[in-house]
Amino acid sequence: MESASELVAFPLLTTPIESNYRACTIPYRFPSDNPRKPTPTEIAWIDLFLNSIPSFKKRAESDASVSDAPAKAETFAQRYSEILEDLKKDPESHGGPPDCILLCRIREQILRELGFRDIFKKVKDEENAKAISLFENVVDLNDAIEDEVKRVENLVRGIFAGNIFDLGSAQLAEVFSKDGMSFLASCQNLVPRPWVIDDLDTFKLKWSKKSWKKAVIFVDNSGADVILGILPFARELLRRGTQVVLAANDMPSINDVTYPELIEILAKLQDNHGKLKGVDTTNLFIANSGNDLPVIDLSSVSQELAYLASDADLVILEGMGRGIETNLYAQFKCDSLKIGMVKHPEVAQFLGGRLYDCVFKYNEVLG
C-alpha cells in the first residue's frame, strides 16, 4: 500500500469533497442513534461478515505460501470474529462505528498480519486461464452483432455475467465451488429488466449519439469479470476512439484483480503488434488505483491514477463493492456509470430489489 501521504482525492469528484462525497452507500446508523448501542443495520452487516469467515478460513488454510497455514487460518477466524462480536456490543470499539470499509479493512489487516497476502491466488490464476481461453470467442460473438446499440447492450450483459464471479459473496462462493460458472449461460440468465436501477435505455441512446474522449474504469474481480466482461467493453470503447484507463487494486483483496495481474492478463491477450483482437491498444492505460480493499473510498487514490484521470469525461465503477456498496450516489464532474450485480440480500433489501438484480446507473453531466 502506498503511504497515506501519497494518496490524493480522485480529481473528478464533485467539490467540495467534504460536503459532497461519502464513500459508503448504505448508512448503518443515523446521528440520532445511540452511539453506544448497535443499530439493527449494523448487526445485520456484522453478521454478513461473520458468515463469510468460514469460506475465508478455508482459503487461508490451503495457502501453500504460508507456513503453518491451518493454525494461522484458525487464528484469523478467532480474531476477526472476536472483533466483530466486540463491535456488536460496542459500535465505537475498534475504530467504529462500523461501515463496509472498516469491516473489510479489519479483515484484510488480520490476514496480512498473519502473513496471508493473497489467499485467493490459486483460484484467480485458474479462473484467469479459463477466461483467457474464452476471450476470442466472446469478442467474436459481440463483433458479429452489426447494430452498435444491440452490441453495446450485449457487452453490458457480459459485464453483469462476468461480475457473478465473486468469492466475497458466501452464497456464490458455495455455488462456484460446486460447478464453476458458465459465462455464456450467465449472460442469458440475468434477471429480467427493468433492473432495480436501470438507465440502460438512456445509455444506449447516448452511445449512439455521443463518444467520450477518455473513460476511467474501476475494475473488480479476476477471471470472467475483467477478461470477458470489462475487456470486451473497453475494447469497444477503444474501437470508437475513446482512451481507456483501467484502474486496478494495488494489493490483493478477495478475488479482485490487481494491477500487476491485469498487466500480465493483457500481455497474454495482445498479439505481437500489441493489438487486442484486432484493435489497437495505444490508447489503453493500466493504472494502480492505490486501493487495497474490495470497496473504494475515492477520497484516497494514487497520484498516478489522479493524473491519468484528470481529463476523463466518463467514469465507470464496476462491481458491487466499488459501484453499489460504495459510490452508488457519488457525484462526478463528468458522466458516470455504476454497474454491478446485487449479491448480498442486505443490499437487495436496501435497494428494494431482488438478489442477483442488476444496477445500471448512468448520470450525464451536461457541459
Secondary structure, 3 states (H helix, E strand, C coil): CCCHHHCECCCCECCCHHHHCCCECCCCCCCCCCCCCCCHHHHHHHHHHHHHHHHHHHHHHCCCCCCCHHHHHHHHHHHHHHHHHHHHHCCCHHHCCCCHHHHHHHHHHHHHHCCCCCCCHHHHHHHHHHHHHHHHHHHHHHHCCCCHHHHHHHHHHHHHHHHCCCCCCHHHHHHHHHHCCCHHHHHHCCCCCCCCEECHHHHHHHHHHCCCCEEEEECCECCHHHHHHHHHHHHHHHHCCCEEEEEEECCCCCCECEHHHHHHHHHHHECCCCEECCEECCCEEEEECCCCCCCCCCCCECHHHHHHHCCCCEEEEECHHHHHHECCCCCECCEEEEEEECCCHHHHHHHCCCCCCEEEEEECCCC
